[in-house]
């Protein structure tokens, strides 16, 4: 079942717009250095190309193991308790000191 448009989150409602407002066009022209205050007219602005910046997918690090558990870099010691907290790691029994005989 699909979600009604009124129930979507605010982040998913923002879309890429090809048509910019006059203020947005002036800001783009200022960034490009094509707008001089006082010299250019507000009416009859030149066209401005508006390209949607697509988010790139993150590449999986080669340092990650096959099961998704991060492998520490060579020469670094894992944090205390990090080894036991990793996925699939068996808990090591606590080492008991031998009882002293009297």
VOVEX-212380 format. One line per field, with one value per residue: x, y, z of N, C-alpha, C in turn. Coordinates in pm, 1 decimal, always signed. Layout:
REM residues N
nxx [X;...]
nyy [Y;...]
nzz [Z;...]
caxx [X;...]
cayy [Y;...]
cazz [Z;...]
cxx [X;...]
cyy [Y;...]
czz [Z;...]
This chain:
REM residues 102
nxx [+84.1;+52.7;+186.8;-3.1;+24.8;+10.6;+106.8;+375.5;+725.8;+892.3;+1138.0;+1122.6;+946.6;+1060.4;+1154.8;+1336.9;+1354.9;+1314.6;+1249.6;+1339.7;+1297.2;+1298.5;+1474.4;+1633.4;+1756.0;+1909.9;+2085.8;+2226.1;+2348.8;+2513.8;+2687.9;+2819.0;+2946.1;+2833.7;+2663.6;+2620.5;+2571.1;+2342.1;+2415.6;+2306.2;+1972.0;+1672.0;+1455.7;+1414.4;+1619.1;+1912.5;+1912.8;+1953.5;+2131.6;+2014.2;+2112.2;+2040.9;+2199.2;+2307.4;+2312.1;+2592.0;+2646.3;+2772.9;+3080.6;+3158.4;+3379.9;+3701.6;+3815.7;+3621.3;+3482.7;+3352.1;+3112.5;+3024.1;+3135.4;+3353.6;+3698.9;+3984.0;+4249.5;+4585.1;+4826.4;+4690.6;+4532.2;+4236.7;+3960.7;+3893.5;+3686.0;+3571.7;+3619.0;+3465.5;+3218.9;+3172.7;+3000.9;+2899.9;+3106.1;+3225.0;+3165.5;+3431.4;+3527.3;+3564.7;+3887.0;+4006.6;+4190.2;+4422.9;+4337.0;+4483.7;+4678.8;+4672.5]
nyy [-116.3;+223.7;+538.7;+815.3;+1133.8;+1353.4;+1256.2;+1216.3;+1266.5;+1582.0;+1605.1;+1440.3;+1570.0;+1781.5;+1878.6;+1873.5;+2174.4;+2321.0;+2577.3;+2880.6;+3123.9;+3484.5;+3592.6;+3369.5;+3329.1;+3563.1;+3525.1;+3298.3;+3411.3;+3598.0;+3424.7;+3317.1;+3537.9;+3705.2;+3910.9;+4245.4;+4478.1;+4739.6;+4784.5;+4580.1;+4488.8;+4409.0;+4305.5;+4095.7;+3903.9;+3703.9;+3361.0;+3089.1;+2802.9;+2523.6;+2260.2;+1945.2;+1814.0;+1499.0;+1255.5;+1064.9;+714.9;+545.2;+382.0;+52.7;-7.6;-157.1;-250.6;-352.9;-652.5;-965.2;-1016.8;-769.0;-657.7;-425.4;-428.6;-375.3;-144.7;-227.1;-259.0;-126.7;-143.3;-307.0;-151.5;-179.4;-443.3;-436.5;-651.4;-856.1;-752.6;-769.4;-900.1;-1233.5;-1312.0;-1520.0;-1524.8;-1497.2;-1707.6;-1591.9;-1557.4;-1746.5;-1714.7;-1948.2;-2127.1;-2052.7;-2268.8;-2367.0]
nzz [+0.0;-75.3;+47.6;+149.6;-6.6;+171.7;+407.8;+393.3;+474.5;+536.4;+407.4;+182.6;+24.3;-106.5;-423.9;-735.7;-911.0;-1224.7;-1299.7;-1171.5;-909.7;-932.7;-744.4;-679.1;-925.8;-948.9;-735.0;-828.9;-1053.1;-925.0;-790.6;-1009.1;-1098.1;-1285.2;-1234.4;-1168.5;-925.8;-963.2;-1228.1;-1388.9;-1492.4;-1317.5;-1446.4;-1729.5;-1700.7;-1770.2;-1886.1;-1657.8;-1586.8;-1417.3;-1245.4;-1114.0;-837.9;-811.9;-559.0;-481.5;-466.4;-182.9;-183.9;-89.7;+169.1;+133.1;+355.5;+514.8;+641.3;+505.3;+632.6;+703.2;+927.7;+1059.2;+999.4;+1194.7;+1120.6;+1019.2;+1275.1;+1470.7;+1783.6;+1893.8;+2063.3;+2416.2;+2493.1;+2245.3;+2082.8;+2190.4;+2145.3;+1876.0;+1591.5;+1607.9;+1770.2;+2021.3;+2371.2;+2588.2;+2855.0;+3190.9;+3319.9;+3584.0;+3879.8;+4011.2;+4305.4;+4615.2;+4812.0;+5154.7]
caxx [+0.0;+134.7;+165.2;-71.9;+121.5;+6.7;+171.2;+519.2;+812.2;+924.0;+1256.0;+1090.1;+858.6;+1137.5;+1185.4;+1419.3;+1276.2;+1389.3;+1216.9;+1383.4;+1240.4;+1389.3;+1578.4;+1725.9;+1835.4;+2008.8;+2189.2;+2310.4;+2429.9;+2616.8;+2787.5;+2895.8;+3015.8;+2769.6;+2568.9;+2680.9;+2465.0;+2326.8;+2436.2;+2210.6;+1832.3;+1603.3;+1368.3;+1486.8;+1740.8;+1955.4;+1879.5;+2048.7;+2119.8;+1995.4;+2134.5;+2020.9;+2318.2;+2268.8;+2395.8;+2665.1;+2638.3;+2897.7;+3146.5;+3185.9;+3523.2;+3768.9;+3856.3;+3510.9;+3481.9;+3242.1;+2989.2;+2991.7;+3202.7;+3473.3;+3825.1;+4073.9;+4366.9;+4704.5;+4904.6;+4607.5;+4471.6;+4094.3;+3923.7;+3859.7;+3549.9;+3524.1;+3627.9;+3351.6;+3096.5;+3157.1;+2899.6;+2944.1;+3217.1;+3184.0;+3214.7;+3538.7;+3502.4;+3655.0;+4000.1;+4008.6;+4321.6;+4421.3;+4317.9;+4607.3;+4666.2;+4726.3]
cayy [+0.0;+343.9;+641.3;+933.7;+1243.9;+1444.6;+1192.4;+1202.0;+1355.0;+1707.4;+1587.6;+1374.8;+1656.5;+1876.4;+1824.8;+1957.8;+2264.3;+2380.6;+2718.5;+2946.9;+3256.0;+3592.4;+3603.5;+3255.9;+3353.0;+3666.7;+3462.5;+3213.9;+3501.2;+3653.8;+3319.4;+3300.0;+3663.0;+3766.3;+4010.8;+4364.8;+4555.2;+4873.4;+4783.0;+4488.4;+4512.6;+4297.7;+4248.0;+4044.8;+3835.9;+3594.6;+3225.6;+3027.9;+2657.6;+2469.7;+2116.1;+1874.0;+1741.2;+1364.6;+1201.1;+946.2;+602.2;+522.1;+256.7;-26.9;-8.1;-286.3;-293.2;-423.7;-796.1;-1014.6;-1012.9;-631.0;-612.6;-350.9;-488.2;-266.1;-128.1;-293.9;-182.8;-63.9;-238.9;-278.6;-94.9;-280.0;-493.6;-430.9;-784.9;-932.8;-691.9;-791.3;-997.9;-1371.9;-1341.5;-1592.9;-1462.9;-1574.6;-1721.0;-1512.9;-1636.1;-1751.4;-1737.2;-2071.9;-2107.4;-2070.3;-2375.1;-2328.1]
cazz [+0.0;-84.3;+148.9;+100.0;-16.3;+286.0;+521.5;+367.8;+552.7;+468.5;+323.1;+57.0;-52.8;-185.5;-556.4;-820.7;-992.7;-1335.1;-1304.2;-1049.5;-885.5;-972.3;-641.0;-696.1;-1047.9;-918.9;-651.1;-915.3;-1134.6;-838.0;-768.0;-1132.3;-1129.4;-1401.4;-1185.5;-1110.4;-862.1;-1019.2;-1373.5;-1449.1;-1463.7;-1253.1;-1548.5;-1846.3;-1656.0;-1858.2;-1841.4;-1565.6;-1588.7;-1283.6;-1254.5;-988.1;-795.1;-768.7;-453.0;-523.7;-374.9;-112.0;-216.3;+29.4;+197.8;+119.5;+488.4;+578.3;+621.2;+424.9;+709.7;+732.7;+1049.2;+1023.5;+1041.5;+1230.3;+1035.9;+1069.8;+1371.0;+1571.7;+1876.0;+1910.2;+2192.4;+2516.9;+2481.2;+2107.7;+2024.0;+2238.4;+2096.1;+1733.4;+1554.7;+1598.2;+1859.9;+2141.1;+2493.7;+2650.9;+2998.8;+3273.6;+3368.4;+3729.5;+3937.4;+4087.4;+4449.1;+4692.4;+4912.9;+5284.2]
cxx [+89.4;+95.5;+98.0;+27.0;+122.2;+77.8;+321.5;+598.2;+850.7;+1042.5;+1223.9;+1000.5;+934.3;+1179.0;+1273.5;+1327.8;+1364.5;+1366.5;+1251.8;+1309.6;+1344.1;+1504.9;+1680.5;+1813.4;+1943.3;+2120.6;+2281.7;+2400.3;+2541.7;+2726.5;+2876.6;+2972.6;+2957.1;+2669.1;+2644.8;+2567.5;+2461.5;+2341.6;+2331.8;+2068.3;+1770.9;+1509.8;+1452.3;+1618.3;+1782.2;+1918.0;+1991.7;+2024.5;+2113.6;+2002.3;+2116.0;+2147.1;+2273.9;+2366.3;+2462.5;+2650.4;+2774.9;+2953.3;+3176.7;+3336.9;+3578.9;+3809.4;+3744.8;+3519.0;+3361.0;+3109.5;+2951.8;+3056.0;+3331.6;+3596.5;+3919.7;+4195.8;+4487.5;+4778.9;+4821.6;+4544.5;+4323.9;+4066.5;+3883.3;+3713.2;+3496.7;+3525.5;+3506.8;+3221.1;+3074.2;+3059.9;+2961.0;+3057.8;+3163.4;+3242.3;+3318.0;+3509.2;+3606.9;+3764.6;+4002.9;+4151.4;+4316.5;+4412.9;+4448.9;+4584.2;+4732.8;+4799.4]
cyy [+123.6;+444.1;+761.5;+1050.5;+1338.0;+1386.6;+1174.5;+1299.8;+1476.9;+1691.8;+1525.1;+1461.4;+1756.9;+1810.3;+1922.8;+2043.0;+2323.3;+2531.4;+2780.6;+3079.2;+3361.2;+3605.1;+3491.4;+3274.0;+3457.6;+3609.6;+3373.7;+3299.1;+3564.6;+3551.3;+3300.9;+3426.8;+3735.3;+3873.7;+4125.0;+4450.6;+4696.6;+4876.8;+4696.1;+4524.5;+4387.7;+4229.5;+4203.4;+3979.8;+3728.6;+3459.1;+3171.0;+2877.9;+2606.6;+2317.6;+2054.8;+1795.4;+1606.2;+1316.1;+1073.9;+837.7;+580.6;+386.2;+182.7;-34.6;-148.7;-340.1;-367.8;-571.6;-837.8;-1007.0;-870.8;-578.2;-544.6;-419.0;-374.5;-263.2;-194.1;-202.9;-113.0;-171.2;-206.5;-225.9;-206.7;-317.5;-493.1;-567.8;-867.1;-879.2;-717.2;-903.3;-1137.6;-1406.6;-1411.4;-1523.8;-1554.8;-1587.7;-1642.5;-1603.9;-1630.3;-1782.3;-1869.1;-2043.3;-2136.5;-2174.7;-2328.8;-2439.2]
czz [+0.0;+23.5;+83.2;+98.3;+103.7;+408.2;+503.5;+453.4;+469.7;+373.8;+189.0;-30.6;-137.9;-316.2;-631.5;-908.0;-1101.4;-1341.5;-1169.6;-1032.8;-923.5;-872.3;-654.7;-819.0;-1022.5;-832.9;-733.6;-1002.4;-1051.4;-812.0;-889.9;-1169.6;-1249.4;-1361.0;-1119.9;-1056.5;-920.3;-1170.3;-1443.5;-1407.0;-1402.3;-1352.1;-1667.4;-1809.1;-1755.3;-1799.8;-1754.5;-1567.6;-1445.1;-1292.7;-1117.5;-957.5;-740.9;-662.6;-502.4;-418.9;-311.5;-150.8;-87.0;+48.1;+182.2;+255.9;+560.9;+544.6;+539.4;+499.8;+751.8;+858.7;+1008.3;+1081.9;+1076.1;+1138.3;+1101.1;+1165.8;+1476.4;+1658.0;+1890.0;+2050.8;+2287.7;+2502.4;+2338.8;+2043.1;+2065.5;+2182.2;+1947.9;+1707.6;+1545.1;+1692.5;+1984.5;+2262.4;+2557.1;+2799.1;+3076.6;+3328.5;+3520.7;+3777.0;+4018.0;+4237.5;+4522.2;+4801.0;+5042.6;+5348.5]
